[in-house]
Amino acid sequence: MPPESLADLEERLSRPTPAVIEMMGRLPGDIIILGAAGKMGPSLARMAKRASDEAGTPRRVIAVSRFSIPGAADEFQQHGIDVIASDLLAANAIAYLPHAPNVIYMAGMKFGSSGQESMTWAMNAWLPGLVCERYHRSRIAAFSTGNVYGLVPVERGGSHEEDALNPKGEYAMSCLGRERIFEHFSHTRGTPVSLIRLNYACDLRYGVMVDIARQVWNGEPVDVTMGCFNTIWQGDANALSLLSLAKAHSPPWVVNLTGTATLSVREVATRFGELFGKPVQIQGKESPDALLSNPYRSFVELGIPFVRDEELTEWVAQWVSTGGESLGKPTHFESRDGKF
């Protein structure tokens, strides 16, 4: 059954899997989440707290963010998560943060990066160095992106972790810079790191599937130039990302995090048209390459996502057609020039 309310959605996104509960029973120490107030951070923090409680492991889960939206911090505190309001780029801000043996790094800049390239590089490449210096004795799980690979032939089935990186545009290049900084400190200071190359988490309020569904629902044309994509239910992405803490290593352990299939934009749009009972307008022609990741390593070492693509499609359709809340933050997955 699809989530029927916002409370139900939030509960499912933060529901820990047995594997996460078991790992939280073994993992010592507090967890600090940097950049926690983004799209994925609140439910990931809540899952970490729920899993720790269910494992009987007392620990602080600390969420750090600017919390610039009124009431954003309340969402964490009501679930027993400590909050620290901080602009991480401010002078000495990192130095004043509490020590924690486990760090989840989610800070970064993507949307609005065009025209603010200097800020993009500061957030995505300079800030990681400050964090690594402060937390060089901690275990770090750092979020990255599949954008570092660049476009690859669809028939290849997605980029592998060992592939040469070919980022396009300053956003993707700055994300590679972020990875290299974590890699440098892991090599030189022995900091255990996992690098999570996430390729499109999907909450019912945002995500590639949500973008396509809303276009079909609103009678807007669906551009299929970027003909294929990967996506993963955010609840599964939360669980697998937390599990990557136990995989952190020096040199860094790198993993692609996404769903089980390469999805066709045209076929997904057509399916939404069937579920909505609406005509579908297709625009453009599929290019032979796309931004795709091969998730085999994550399946073997972290686990297979619980929510399958067809189930997620039906959940999104139900949510959109019944007027479910939207974050109003499109993914811009169709961008082929690396500009966001």
KEKE-3310 file (N, C-alpha, C; in steps of 0.2 Angstrom, whole numbers, plus 5000, padded with zeros to 4 digits):
npx = (5004:5003:5010:4999:4998:5006:5012:5013:5021:5033:5036:5038:5049:5059:5060:5069:5079:5081:5095:5101:5097:5104:5118:5119:5119:5131:5140:5150:5148:5143:5134:5136:5128:5131:5125:5112:5098:5093:5085:5085:5091:5083:5075:5085:5092:5083:5080:5093:5092:5081:5085:5096:5089:5081:5090:5095:5106:5113:5115:5120:5112:5116:5111:5117:5115:5111:5098:5088:5075:5060:5056:5062:5072:5064:5058:5068:5071:5059:5060:5070:5082:5097:5101:5111:5113:5121:5132:5142:5152:5156:5169:5179:5168:5167:5176:5170:5161:5154:5164:5163:5162:5157:5153:5142:5142:5133:5133:5132:5132:5121:5109:5106:5119:5125:5131:5135:5148:5160:5155:5150:5161:5167:5158:5158:5171:5181:5175:5174:5188:5190:5181:5187:5199:5195:5188:5197:5200:5188:5175:5170:5156:5153:5143:5142:5140:5133:5135:5149:5154:5150:5142:5137:5137:5120:5118:5128:5125:5128:5139:5154:5162:5175:5178:5185:5184:5174:5168:5156:5154:5154:5148:5148:5162:5166:5161:5169:5180:5177:5177:5190:5197:5192:5198:5211:5214:5210:5220:5232:5230:5224:5210:5195:5184:5169:5163:5149:5141:5127:5113:5100:5089:5072:5059:5042:5038:5048:5060:5066:5056:5044:5046:5043:5030:5022:5023:5016:5004:5000:4999:5010:5024:5035:5052:5062:5076:5087:5087:5086:5087:5092:5085:5081:5071:5069:5069:5076:5088:5092:5094:5104:5114:5117:5122:5134:5143:5149:5157:5167:5184:5202:5212:5198:5182:5172:5155:5142:5126:5110:5094:5087:5087:5089:5080:5068:5064:5053:5045:5042:5035:5024:5018:5014:5004:4995:4991:4986:4976:4978:4983:4999:5012:5026:5042:5056:5070:5078:5094:5109:5117:5118:5116:5121:5122:5130:5124:5129:5139:5135:5123:5129:5137:5130:5116:5100:5089:5073:5061:5053:5054:5042:5033:5036:5033:5019:5016:5021:5012:4999:5001:5003:4992:4982:4984:4996:5008:5021:5039:5043:5055:5063:5073:5081:5086:5086:5096:5109:5121:5128:5124:5117)
npy = (4994:5011:5026:5035:5047:5062:5060:5046:5044:5050:5042:5030:5033:5034:5022:5010:4997:4979:4976:4989:4991:4981:4984:4997:4992:4988:4998:5010:5025:5042:5050:5062:5073:5082:5096:5093:5097:5096:5089:5075:5073:5075:5063:5053:5056:5053:5040:5035:5038:5030:5017:5016:5017:5006:4996:4997:5005:5018:5034:5050:5058:5070:5084:5095:5111:5126:5128:5137:5138:5143:5133:5122:5115:5110:5098:5089:5089:5085:5071:5067:5070:5079:5096:5108:5124:5131:5140:5132:5137:5148:5157:5147:5139:5125:5121:5123:5113:5098:5083:5068:5051:5046:5052:5059:5066:5078:5090:5102:5110:5112:5115:5131:5133:5137:5152:5155:5150:5151:5150:5137:5129:5132:5127:5113:5108:5115:5116:5102:5099:5106:5100:5087:5089:5093:5081:5070:5059:5052:5041:5043:5045:5050:5060:5059:5060:5053:5061:5063:5054:5057:5057:5041:5027:5021:5007:5001:4999:5007:5017:5010:5009:5009:5015:5028:5045:5058:5072:5084:5101:5114:5111:5096:5095:5101:5092:5081:5087:5087:5074:5071:5078:5071:5059:5062:5066:5054:5046:5052:5055:5043:5042:5034:5032:5032:5034:5040:5038:5044:5042:5049:5049:5046:5053:5054:5067:5073:5070:5061:5053:5059:5072:5068:5062:5073:5082:5074:5073:5087:5089:5093:5093:5079:5079:5068:5068:5065:5050:5039:5034:5032:5028:5028:5023:5034:5029:5017:5022:5029:5019:5011:5020:5023:5011:5011:5017:5007:5002:5011:5016:5016:5017:5027:5019:5016:5018:5015:5021:5017:5012:4996:4995:5001:5014:5019:5035:5038:5026:5026:5038:5035:5025:5032:5040:5030:5026:5038:5040:5049:5058:5057:5068:5068:5074:5078:5067:5051:5052:5043:5041:5043:5049:5037:5024:5009:4998:4987:4983:4989:4981:4969:4971:4980:4978:4974:4986:4987:4992:4991:4997:4997:4997:5009:5018:5017:5022:5035:5040:5038:5047:5060:5061:5062:5075:5076:5083:5093:5097:5106:5106:5102:5090:5092:5082:5080:5088:5090:5097:5099:5110:5118)
npz = (5000:4996:5004:5014:5020:5025:5037:5037:5026:5031:5042:5035:5027:5037:5043:5050:5043:5047:5045:5047:5060:5067:5064:5070:5083:5084:5081:5088:5098:5096:5082:5070:5059:5045:5037:5038:5035:5022:5008:5010:5023:5035:5036:5036:5047:5057:5055:5059:5073:5077:5074:5082:5095:5094:5094:5106:5109:5117:5111:5105:5092:5081:5072:5061:5054:5044:5047:5041:5037:5045:5059:5055:5063:5073:5068:5069:5083:5089:5088:5096:5092:5093:5089:5080:5076:5063:5052:5041:5034:5040:5049:5059:5062:5061:5070:5083:5084:5091:5096:5087:5084:5073:5057:5046:5030:5022:5017:5004:4988:4974:4966:4958:4957:4945:4940:4953:4955:4962:4976:4975:4973:4985:4995:4990:4989:4997:5010:5014:5016:5028:5037:5036:5043:5055:5059:5058:5065:5065:5059:5043:5032:5017:5006:4989:4971:4956:4945:4944:4935:4922:4906:4899:4887:4885:4883:4890:4903:4914:4924:4933:4949:4947:4936:4925:4929:4923:4924:4920:4918:4931:4943:4944:4943:4954:4963:4961:4966:4979:4982:4980:4990:5002:4999:4999:5013:5019:5014:5019:5033:5037:5039:5040:5027:5018:5002:4994:4980:4975:4965:4962:4973:4978:4985:4989:4987:4979:4966:4952:4946:4952:4945:4932:4933:4938:4927:4917:4923:4924:4910:4903:4891:4891:4891:4882:4879:4888:4889:4898:4916:4933:4949:4966:4980:4994:5007:5006:5001:5012:5022:5016:5015:5028:5032:5025:5033:5041:5032:5029:5026:5024:5011:5004:5003:4990:4983:4972:4973:4970:4962:4956:4942:4925:4919:4907:4902:4893:4894:4908:4908:4900:4907:4919:4912:4909:4922:4927:4918:4907:4892:4885:4882:4872:4870:4860:4856:4861:4867:4864:4875:4893:4911:4921:4933:4939:4951:4957:4966:4978:4980:4983:4994:5003:5002:4994:4988:4995:4990:4975:4957:4950:4960:4967:4956:4956:4969:4968:4958:4965:4975:4968:4961:4971:4976:4984:4995:4988:4987:4978:4971:4958:4950:4939:4931:4918:4912:4902:4900:4911:4919:4933)
capx = (5000:5007:5009:4992:4998:5013:5015:5014:5027:5039:5037:5041:5056:5064:5059:5076:5079:5085:5102:5103:5097:5110:5124:5119:5120:5138:5144:5151:5149:5138:5134:5135:5126:5133:5121:5106:5092:5092:5079:5086:5094:5079:5073:5091:5094:5077:5082:5098:5090:5076:5089:5100:5085:5079:5096:5097:5112:5112:5120:5117:5112:5117:5110:5120:5113:5109:5091:5086:5068:5057:5053:5066:5075:5059:5057:5073:5070:5053:5061:5075:5089:5100:5102:5116:5112:5128:5134:5148:5157:5158:5175:5179:5162:5169:5180:5166:5156:5156:5167:5159:5166:5154:5151:5139:5143:5128:5133:5134:5128:5119:5104:5109:5127:5127:5131:5138:5153:5164:5152:5149:5168:5169:5154:5159:5178:5184:5172:5176:5194:5189:5178:5192:5204:5192:5186:5202:5200:5182:5173:5166:5152:5152:5139:5144:5135:5134:5138:5156:5156:5148:5137:5140:5132:5115:5119:5134:5122:5129:5146:5156:5166:5182:5178:5188:5179:5173:5163:5154:5151:5157:5145:5151:5169:5167:5160:5175:5185:5175:5179:5198:5199:5191:5203:5218:5214:5210:5227:5237:5228:5221:5203:5191:5179:5165:5160:5142:5139:5120:5110:5093:5084:5065:5054:5036:5038:5053:5063:5065:5049:5040:5046:5039:5023:5019:5023:5011:4998:4999:4998:5016:5028:5040:5058:5066:5083:5090:5082:5086:5089:5092:5082:5080:5067:5074:5070:5081:5094:5094:5097:5111:5119:5119:5126:5141:5147:5153:5162:5172:5190:5207:5209:5190:5177:5167:5150:5136:5119:5104:5090:5089:5086:5089:5073:5066:5059:5047:5041:5039:5029:5018:5015:5010:4998:4990:4989:4982:4971:4979:4987:5006:5016:5033:5046:5063:5072:5082:5101:5112:5120:5114:5120:5119:5127:5129:5124:5131:5143:5130:5119:5132:5140:5125:5110:5096:5083:5066:5055:5055:5053:5035:5029:5038:5029:5012:5016:5021:5006:4994:5003:5002:4985:4978:4986:5001:5013:5027:5044:5044:5062:5064:5079:5084:5089:5087:5102:5115:5127:5131:5122:5111)
capy = (5000:5017:5030:5038:5054:5065:5057:5039:5045:5051:5036:5024:5035:5034:5016:5006:4990:4975:4977:4995:4991:4977:4988:5002:4989:4986:5004:5013:5032:5047:5052:5069:5074:5089:5098:5088:5100:5095:5084:5068:5073:5074:5056:5049:5057:5050:5033:5033:5038:5025:5011:5016:5016:4999:4992:4997:5008:5025:5038:5056:5059:5077:5087:5102:5114:5133:5128:5144:5138:5142:5127:5116:5112:5106:5092:5085:5089:5081:5064:5065:5072:5086:5101:5113:5129:5133:5140:5128:5140:5153:5156:5143:5135:5118:5120:5123:5107:5093:5077:5062:5045:5044:5058:5059:5072:5079:5097:5103:5115:5109:5120:5138:5133:5141:5159:5155:5145:5151:5147:5130:5126:5133:5122:5106:5106:5118:5114:5095:5099:5109:5094:5081:5091:5093:5074:5066:5053:5049:5037:5047:5043:5057:5059:5062:5060:5050:5066:5063:5050:5060:5053:5035:5024:5017:5000:4999:4998:5012:5017:5006:5013:5009:5019:5034:5050:5063:5076:5089:5107:5115:5107:5090:5095:5103:5086:5077:5090:5085:5067:5070:5080:5066:5054:5065:5065:5047:5043:5055:5054:5037:5043:5029:5036:5029:5039:5037:5041:5043:5043:5051:5047:5048:5054:5056:5075:5076:5065:5060:5050:5064:5077:5065:5061:5080:5084:5070:5075:5094:5090:5096:5088:5076:5078:5062:5068:5061:5045:5034:5037:5028:5031:5023:5025:5037:5025:5012:5026:5031:5013:5009:5025:5022:5005:5012:5019:5001:5000:5016:5013:5020:5022:5027:5014:5020:5014:5018:5020:5018:5007:4990:4995:5007:5016:5023:5041:5037:5021:5029:5043:5031:5021:5037:5041:5024:5026:5044:5040:5055:5057:5059:5072:5067:5079:5076:5060:5049:5052:5036:5041:5046:5048:5031:5021:5002:4998:4980:4983:4991:4976:4963:4973:4983:4975:4976:4990:4984:4995:4990:5002:4998:4999:5016:5022:5017:5026:5042:5041:5039:5054:5066:5062:5064:5081:5075:5089:5094:5101:5111:5106:5098:5087:5094:5076:5081:5093:5086:5101:5100:5117:5117)
capz = (5000:4996:5010:5013:5023:5026:5043:5035:5022:5035:5046:5031:5025:5042:5046:5049:5041:5052:5044:5050:5068:5069:5063:5075:5089:5084:5080:5095:5098:5093:5075:5069:5052:5043:5031:5039:5034:5015:5006:5013:5029:5041:5037:5037:5055:5061:5054:5063:5080:5078:5074:5088:5100:5094:5095:5113:5110:5119:5108:5102:5084:5081:5066:5060:5048:5046:5049:5039:5036:5052:5061:5052:5068:5077:5065:5072:5090:5091:5087:5100:5088:5095:5083:5081:5070:5061:5045:5041:5030:5044:5052:5065:5064:5062:5077:5088:5084:5096:5093:5086:5081:5066:5054:5039:5027:5017:5015:4997:4984:4967:4962:4959:4956:4939:4942:4959:4954:4968:4982:4974:4975:4993:4998:4988:4989:5002:5016:5015:5020:5035:5040:5037:5048:5062:5061:5055:5069:5065:5053:5039:5026:5013:5000:4982:4966:4950:4940:4943:4929:4916:4902:4897:4883:4889:4882:4894:4909:4919:4926:4938:4953:4945:4929:4925:4930:4917:4926:4915:4921:4937:4949:4944:4944:4961:4967:4961:4970:4986:4983:4981:4997:5007:4998:5002:5020:5020:5013:5023:5040:5039:5041:5036:5023:5012:4997:4992:4974:4975:4959:4962:4978:4977:4990:4985:4986:4975:4963:4945:4945:4953:4940:4926:4935:4938:4920:4914:4927:4922:4903:4900:4887:4894:4887:4883:4876:4893:4889:4904:4922:4939:4955:4972:4986:4998:5013:5005:5001:5019:5025:5013:5016:5035:5032:5022:5039:5043:5026:5029:5025:5021:5007:5004:5000:4985:4981:4968:4977:4966:4961:4953:4935:4921:4918:4901:4903:4889:4897:4914:4907:4897:4913:4922:4908:4910:4929:4927:4913:4904:4887:4887:4877:4872:4867:4859:4854:4866:4866:4865:4882:4899:4917:4924:4938:4940:4958:4959:4972:4984:4981:4986:5001:5008:5002:4988:4990:4997:4986:4967:4953:4948:4966:4968:4951:4958:4975:4966:4954:4970:4979:4964:4959:4976:4979:4990:4995:4984:4989:4973:4970:4953:4950:4933:4929:4910:4910:4899:4899:4918:4922:4937)
cpx = (5004:5005:5003:4992:5005:5016:5017:5021:5033:5041:5041:5048:5061:5064:5066:5075:5082:5092:5105:5103:5103:5116:5124:5120:5128:5143:5144:5151:5143:5139:5132:5133:5127:5129:5114:5099:5090:5086:5079:5088:5089:5077:5079:5092:5089:5078:5087:5096:5085:5080:5093:5095:5083:5084:5098:5104:5111:5117:5116:5118:5111:5116:5113:5118:5112:5102:5088:5079:5065:5054:5057:5069:5070:5058:5062:5072:5065:5054:5068:5082:5091:5101:5107:5115:5119:5129:5141:5154:5160:5165:5175:5173:5163:5172:5176:5161:5159:5160:5162:5163:5164:5151:5148:5139:5138:5128:5135:5130:5127:5115:5106:5116:5129:5126:5134:5144:5158:5161:5151:5156:5169:5165:5156:5166:5182:5182:5174:5183:5194:5186:5183:5197:5201:5190:5191:5202:5193:5181:5168:5162:5150:5148:5142:5138:5137:5137:5145:5158:5155:5143:5141:5134:5127:5116:5124:5131:5124:5137:5148:5161:5173:5183:5182:5182:5179:5168:5162:5151:5154:5154:5148:5158:5170:5166:5165:5180:5183:5178:5187:5200:5198:5196:5210:5219:5214:5217:5232:5236:5225:5214:5199:5185:5175:5162:5154:5140:5131:5118:5103:5089:5077:5061:5047:5035:5043:5056:5062:5058:5044:5040:5042:5032:5019:5018:5017:5004:4995:4998:5004:5020:5033:5046:5061:5073:5087:5086:5081:5088:5089:5088:5081:5075:5071:5074:5075:5088:5097:5097:5103:5116:5122:5124:5133:5145:5152:5158:5167:5179:5195:5211:5201:5187:5172:5162:5145:5130:5114:5100:5092:5089:5087:5082:5072:5062:5053:5043:5038:5034:5023:5015:5011:5004:4993:4987:4984:4976:4971:4983:4994:5009:5023:5037:5053:5064:5078:5090:5104:5116:5116:5119:5117:5124:5125:5130:5126:5134:5139:5126:5122:5135:5135:5118:5106:5090:5077:5061:5057:5052:5045:5031:5030:5034:5022:5011:5016:5015:5000:4995:5001:4995:4980:4980:4991:5006:5019:5032:5045:5052:5064:5071:5084:5088:5091:5093:5107:5121:5130:5129:5116:5110)
cpy = (5006:5021:5034:5046:5056:5061:5050:5039:5046:5045:5030:5026:5034:5027:5012:4999:4985:4975:4983:4995:4986:4981:4994:4999:4988:4993:5008:5021:5036:5048:5059:5070:5081:5091:5094:5091:5100:5091:5078:5068:5072:5066:5051:5050:5053:5042:5031:5033:5032:5018:5010:5014:5008:4994:4992:5001:5015:5029:5045:5056:5067:5079:5094:5105:5122:5133:5135:5144:5138:5136:5121:5112:5108:5099:5087:5084:5085:5073:5062:5067:5079:5090:5106:5118:5132:5134:5137:5132:5146:5152:5152:5139:5128:5116:5119:5117:5102:5087:5072:5057:5044:5051:5056:5065:5073:5086:5098:5108:5112:5115:5127:5138:5137:5149:5160:5150:5145:5148:5139:5126:5127:5127:5115:5104:5109:5116:5107:5095:5102:5103:5088:5083:5091:5085:5069:5059:5049:5045:5042:5044:5049:5056:5063:5061:5056:5054:5066:5059:5053:5055:5047:5032:5020:5010:4997:4997:5002:5011:5013:5011:5014:5013:5026:5040:5056:5068:5082:5095:5108:5112:5100:5090:5097:5096:5081:5080:5088:5078:5067:5073:5075:5060:5056:5064:5058:5044:5046:5055:5048:5037:5038:5033:5031:5035:5036:5041:5040:5046:5043:5047:5049:5047:5055:5063:5077:5069:5065:5058:5055:5070:5074:5065:5068:5083:5080:5073:5082:5095:5093:5091:5086:5075:5072:5062:5064:5055:5040:5038:5031:5031:5025:5027:5028:5033:5020:5016:5028:5025:5011:5014:5025:5016:5006:5015:5013:4999:5005:5013:5018:5016:5021:5021:5018:5015:5018:5016:5022:5012:5001:4990:5002:5008:5020:5029:5040:5032:5023:5034:5040:5028:5026:5039:5036:5025:5032:5044:5047:5054:5060:5063:5071:5072:5077:5069:5058:5049:5045:5035:5044:5045:5042:5027:5013:5001:4991:4979:4984:4985:4970:4965:4977:4980:4978:4980:4986:4986:4995:4996:5003:5000:5007:5020:5022:5022:5033:5044:5043:5046:5060:5067:5064:5071:5081:5081:5088:5098:5107:5111:5101:5096:5090:5088:5076:5085:5089:5091:5103:5106:5116:5124)
cpz = (5000:5002:5009:5016:5023:5032:5041:5031:5026:5039:5041:5029:5030:5046:5045:5047:5047:5051:5048:5058:5070:5069:5069:5082:5090:5084:5086:5093:5095:5085:5074:5061:5050:5037:5032:5037:5027:5014:5010:5020:5035:5042:5039:5045:5059:5061:5059:5071:5081:5078:5080:5094:5100:5095:5103:5114:5111:5115:5106:5095:5084:5074:5066:5053:5049:5049:5047:5038:5043:5053:5059:5058:5073:5074:5068:5080:5093:5091:5091:5097:5091:5089:5085:5075:5069:5054:5044:5038:5034:5048:5059:5067:5065:5068:5083:5089:5088:5092:5092:5082:5074:5063:5047:5036:5021:5015:5008:4994:4977:4964:4964:4958:4950:4941:4949:4960:4960:4974:4981:4975:4982:4996:4997:4989:4995:5009:5018:5019:5027:5040:5041:5042:5055:5064:5058:5059:5069:5059:5049:5033:5023:5007:4994:4977:4960:4944:4939:4937:4923:4912:4899:4892:4887:4889:4887:4901:4915:4921:4932:4943:4951:4939:4930:4925:4925:4919:4921:4919:4928:4943:4949:4945:4951:4966:4967:4965:4978:4987:4984:4987:5002:5005:5000:5009:5023:5020:5018:5031:5042:5041:5037:5033:5018:5008:4993:4986:4972:4968:4959:4967:4976:4983:4986:4984:4981:4972:4956:4943:4946:4948:4934:4927:4935:4931:4916:4917:4925:4914:4900:4896:4892:4889:4888:4880:4881:4893:4894:4910:4927:4945:4960:4977:4991:5005:5012:5004:5008:5023:5023:5015:5024:5036:5029:5028:5041:5038:5026:5030:5023:5017:5006:5000:4996:4983:4977:4972:4972:4966:4957:4945:4931:4918:4912:4903:4899:4892:4903:4913:4904:4903:4917:4919:4909:4917:4930:4923:4909:4898:4889:4881:4877:4868:4866:4857:4859:4863:4867:4872:4887:4905:4921:4928:4938:4948:4961:4965:4979:4985:4985:4993:5006:5008:4996:4991:4990:4992:4979:4963:4951:4954:4968:4963:4954:4964:4973:4962:4959:4973:4975:4962:4964:4980:4984:4989:4991:4987:4984:4971:4964:4952:4944:4930:4921:4908:4908:4898:4906:4922:4927:4940)
residu = (MET:PRO:PRO:GLU:SER:LEU:ALA:ASP:LEU:GLU:GLU:ARG:LEU:SER:ARG:PRO:THR:PRO:ALA:VAL:ILE:GLU:MET:MET:GLY:ARG:LEU:PRO:GLY:ASP:ILE:ILE:ILE:LEU:GLY:ALA:ALA:GLY:LYS:MET:GLY:PRO:SER:LEU:ALA:ARG:MET:ALA:LYS:ARG:ALA:SER:ASP:GLU:ALA:GLY:THR:PRO:ARG:ARG:VAL:ILE:ALA:VAL:SER:ARG:PHE:SER:ILE:PRO:GLY:ALA:ALA:ASP:GLU:PHE:GLN:GLN:HIS:GLY:ILE:ASP:VAL:ILE:ALA:SER:ASP:LEU:LEU:ALA:ALA:ASN:ALA:ILE:ALA:TYR:LEU:PRO:HIS:ALA:PRO:ASN:VAL:ILE:TYR:MET:ALA:GLY:MET:LYS:PHE:GLY:SER:SER:GLY:GLN:GLU:SER:MET:THR:TRP:ALA:MET:ASN:ALA:TRP:LEU:PRO:GLY:LEU:VAL:CYS:GLU:ARG:TYR:HIS:ARG:SER:ARG:ILE:ALA:ALA:PHE:SER:THR:GLY:ASN:VAL:TYR:GLY:LEU:VAL:PRO:VAL:GLU:ARG:GLY:GLY:SER:HIS:GLU:GLU:ASP:ALA:LEU:ASN:PRO:LYS:GLY:GLU:TYR:ALA:MET:SER:CYS:LEU:GLY:ARG:GLU:ARG:ILE:PHE:GLU:HIS:PHE:SER:HIS:THR:ARG:GLY:THR:PRO:VAL:SER:LEU:ILE:ARG:LEU:ASN:TYR:ALA:CYS:ASP:LEU:ARG:TYR:GLY:VAL:MET:VAL:ASP:ILE:ALA:ARG:GLN:VAL:TRP:ASN:GLY:GLU:PRO:VAL:ASP:VAL:THR:MET:GLY:CYS:PHE:ASN:THR:ILE:TRP:GLN:GLY:ASP:ALA:ASN:ALA:LEU:SER:LEU:LEU:SER:LEU:ALA:LYS:ALA:HIS:SER:PRO:PRO:TRP:VAL:VAL:ASN:LEU:THR:GLY:THR:ALA:THR:LEU:SER:VAL:ARG:GLU:VAL:ALA:THR:ARG:PHE:GLY:GLU:LEU:PHE:GLY:LYS:PRO:VAL:GLN:ILE:GLN:GLY:LYS:GLU:SER:PRO:ASP:ALA:LEU:LEU:SER:ASN:PRO:TYR:ARG:SER:PHE:VAL:GLU:LEU:GLY:ILE:PRO:PHE:VAL:ARG:ASP:GLU:GLU:LEU:THR:GLU:TRP:VAL:ALA:GLN:TRP:VAL:SER:THR:GLY:GLY:GLU:SER:LEU:GLY:LYS:PRO:THR:HIS:PHE:GLU:SER:ARG:ASP:GLY:LYS:PHE)
# end
